[in-house]
Amino acid sequence: MNDDALRSLPKIDRVVAHATLEEARRSLGVPAVTELARRAVAEAREAVRAGGEAATLDGVAERTRELARARLGQRTRRVVNATGVVLHTNLGRAPLAEAAVEAIAQTARGYASLEIDLASGKRGGRAAFVESALATLSGAEAAFVVNNNAGAVLLALAALAGGGGAPPTHDRGRAVLVSRGELVEIGGGFRIPEVLARSGARMVEVGTTNKTREADYAHALERERDVAAILRVHPGNFRQLGFVERPSLASLVELGHAKGVAVIEDLGGGLLVDLGVAGLEREPRVQDSIAAGVDVVCFSTDKALGGPQGGAIVGRSELVARTKRDPLARALRLGRLPLVALEATLAHLQRGEVEAIPVLAALRTPVGEVRARAERWSRVLAERGVKCDVVDLAAVAGGGAFAEESFASAGIALGGDPEALLSRLRRGDPPVVARIAEDRVVLDARTVLQDEDEPLLRAIVAAAGAESA
């Protein structure tokens, strides 16, 4: 080991004070830069021990600057979504309506009437407007909101079948019937059997992977004691084709009610409007499930509803009230900022202002308008020295809804090294997320928001210009 080389490595305080780290100190603060400098010096020390040369002060400072850039890159930034995936989970799913953004800004700047009745001055109901709006829009007797749909499903199962909050292994949990064909895994590796187990309910599988009939549920109801509910899971992120069978929702509701058993539906998407889009007809609306007699419907508020992250529970008033009383309810409750954003989104829906919600506007825009927008991009880019082709594309709704059905869209395709160009677009200002198709970078005009055209075009010119330089 070269002790002299180790001793020659720069001291931490000298690295932190280096002139090239001024921006890092301003952006991250001295303590964070100090932590990164220690890491850079430790790397240099390991390199010496492995037989390498000792790094200089400038070299260690440059490595610290690289680490600082990587740390800053972890912060969430606004990006341009040109992927053609409307509800892109990695990009935050639904962009908010302008009224929702303003509601967040106004509420975040000061205090808010979150749980106070301004008329009486007494404590008021949290989320009262959201709950009444969700009930009205869905046709349900009552509603409750939590922080996401997984939380909504967990809470509904715990409150209605969980054995009074007992641990998952406790034998007091009541039975919940679920088709083997619906034991799905959602994003992040969360699986319906695990959610059921965590709720304290006892899962009873019925049917087979590809075929489950009404008779399978009926036999289980006769065989099992203490059945609390039938769980119906909408296949939002996959489709079964071929030799498959599934009972209708109406027949399942009729069977459950005849036996005095509640029917819970994990609907996922949260669609509350008629889209009228060819290719997306299979996604059910929440109000259709309520009209079919489902006792409790759970869904996301940041998918087809078009609002902030949240989960909704709508249905019969006595069952929704039980979810509100469950000890899990407070742990899963929605924060004040997404709550006011959801209020604004639901207000748009109540007034029939569908186009004010970006996700619904993106899904419903006629393909002719999308293509005309791509043609405008092409003309502007040509004027700025960037050649591209207008192309027909297939967009998807995404977000674990609509079973990844595609529908018509359009955009532009760029030449050059696709991987390198895609990387430069992501690292641009603003960052642009696109995709590769047929060895070219394609940017779908359907998912780019209306105020993003000029920033997008500037980013394309900068990325394309870097390649030709």
Beta strands, then each sheet from edge to edge (+ up, - down):
strand 1: 80-81
strand 2: 85-87
strand 3: 142-146
strand 4: 175-179
strand 5: 202-206
strand 6: 227-233
strand 7: 262-268
strand 8: 296-300
strand 9: 311-315
strand 10: 388-398
strand 11: 406-414
strand 12: 432-433
strand 13: 435-437
strand 14: 440-444
sheet 1: 1+ 12+
sheet 2: 2+ 10+ 11- 14+ 13-
sheet 3: 3+ 9- 8+ 7+ 6+ 4+ 5+
end
